[in-house]
Amino acid sequence: MFKSTALTAGAIALGALLAAGSALAAAAYPPSVLALNQKEKKNGVSITYAYFPRKGSLAIYESDARGRVGKTRLGDVAINAGDHRNVKIALSQAPKPGTKLWAVVQQKNGSPFRDQGTPAEQSFKVL
């Protein structure tokens, strides 16, 4: 009986440790995005790198009058948790050369993922 109880307690402790390790691993990698200046290709853009702690979407927005993320979303793509490279996003309209766009790492509800209070977003220009 003692052996069985010890094994059960050990299994529970191992399960808790693994669960805590998974949570720490997810927290160790903040949401992020890297977008480089580029020419629009086939009515779309390519985002160099994005990391998602949970499933969400990678969205492209126009800039507002102040040069920040605007309200007009030009395109998006659903993304699973993890790191992603060279993500292609189709745009609803072709931006003119010189236009500043924003790549935003969004949660399922459409709000941006945040890293220490700052939205995970990056601007880039259409060449």
C-alpha positions as CSV (number, residue, x, y, z in Angstrom):
1,M,0.0,0.0,0.0
2,F,2.8,2.4,0.9
3,K,4.5,1.7,-2.5
4,S,1.2,2.4,-4.4
5,T,0.5,5.6,-2.5
6,A,4.1,6.8,-3.2
7,L,3.8,6.0,-6.9
8,T,0.5,7.9,-7.1
9,A,1.9,10.9,-5.3
10,G,5.0,10.8,-7.5
11,A,2.8,10.7,-10.7
12,I,0.7,13.6,-9.5
13,A,3.9,15.6,-8.7
14,L,5.4,14.8,-12.1
15,G,2.1,15.8,-13.8
16,A,2.1,19.1,-11.9
17,L,5.7,19.8,-12.7
18,L,5.1,19.1,-16.5
19,A,2.0,21.4,-16.5
20,A,4.0,24.2,-14.8
21,G,6.9,23.7,-17.2
22,S,4.5,24.1,-20.2
23,A,3.1,27.3,-18.7
24,L,6.6,28.6,-18.1
25,A,7.7,27.7,-21.6
26,A,4.7,29.6,-23.1
27,A,5.4,32.6,-20.9
28,A,9.1,32.5,-21.8
29,Y,8.4,33.4,-25.4
30,P,6.5,36.6,-25.9
31,P,4.2,37.3,-28.8
32,S,6.3,38.9,-31.6
33,V,6.4,39.9,-35.3
34,L,9.1,40.9,-37.7
35,A,8.0,42.6,-41.0
36,L,10.4,44.0,-43.5
37,N,9.8,46.7,-46.2
38,Q,8.7,44.9,-49.4
39,K,7.0,45.1,-52.7
40,E,3.5,43.9,-52.8
41,K,3.3,40.6,-54.7
42,K,0.2,39.0,-56.2
43,N,-2.0,41.2,-54.1
44,G,-0.4,40.2,-50.8
45,V,2.6,40.6,-48.4
46,S,4.9,38.2,-46.6
47,I,5.7,38.6,-42.9
48,T,9.2,37.4,-42.1
49,Y,8.5,36.0,-38.6
50,A,5.7,35.8,-36.1
51,Y,5.4,34.0,-32.7
52,F,2.0,33.2,-31.2
53,P,1.7,31.9,-27.6
54,R,-1.8,30.7,-28.5
55,K,-3.9,30.3,-31.6
56,G,-4.8,33.6,-33.2
57,S,-4.5,35.6,-36.4
58,L,-1.8,37.6,-38.2
59,A,-3.5,40.8,-39.6
60,I,-2.4,43.6,-41.8
61,Y,-3.7,47.1,-41.2
62,E,-3.3,50.5,-42.9
63,S,-1.8,53.3,-40.9
64,D,-4.0,56.1,-39.5
65,A,-3.3,59.8,-40.0
66,R,-0.7,59.7,-37.1
67,G,1.2,56.8,-38.6
68,R,-0.1,54.3,-36.0
69,V,-2.2,51.1,-36.5
70,G,-5.4,52.2,-38.3
71,K,-8.9,50.7,-38.2
72,T,-8.8,49.4,-41.8
73,R,-7.8,45.7,-41.9
74,L,-6.5,44.8,-45.4
75,G,-6.1,41.0,-44.7
76,D,-5.5,38.4,-42.1
77,V,-4.7,34.7,-41.8
78,A,-5.4,32.2,-38.9
79,I,-2.3,31.0,-37.1
80,N,-1.7,28.2,-34.7
81,A,0.5,28.6,-31.6
82,G,4.2,28.6,-32.2
83,D,6.7,30.3,-34.5
84,H,6.0,30.9,-38.1
85,R,8.2,32.2,-40.9
86,N,7.4,33.8,-44.3
87,V,3.7,34.0,-43.7
88,K,1.8,35.1,-46.8
89,I,-1.2,37.3,-46.3
90,A,-3.6,38.2,-49.2
91,L,-4.8,41.8,-49.2
92,S,-8.2,43.0,-50.0
93,Q,-6.7,46.0,-51.9
94,A,-3.3,46.7,-53.3
95,P,-1.5,49.5,-51.3
96,K,0.4,52.1,-53.2
97,P,4.2,52.2,-53.0
98,G,5.3,54.2,-50.0
99,T,2.3,53.1,-47.9
100,K,3.0,52.3,-44.3
101,L,1.3,49.1,-43.2
102,W,1.2,47.3,-39.8
103,A,1.5,43.5,-39.1
104,V,-0.4,42.7,-35.8
105,V,-0.3,39.5,-33.8
106,Q,-3.9,39.1,-32.7
107,Q,-5.8,36.9,-30.3
108,K,-8.9,35.0,-31.5
109,N,-11.1,37.9,-30.3
110,G,-9.2,40.3,-32.6
111,S,-7.4,42.2,-29.8
112,P,-3.6,42.2,-30.1
113,F,-1.4,39.9,-28.1
114,R,0.7,42.0,-25.7
115,D,4.2,41.7,-24.4
116,Q,4.7,43.6,-21.1
117,G,1.7,45.8,-22.0
118,T,2.8,46.7,-25.5
119,P,0.9,45.3,-28.5
120,A,2.8,42.8,-30.7
121,E,2.9,44.8,-33.9
122,Q,5.4,46.0,-36.5
123,S,5.2,48.6,-39.2
124,F,6.7,48.2,-42.7
125,K,6.5,50.0,-46.0
126,V,5.3,48.9,-49.4
127,L,8.1,49.6,-51.9
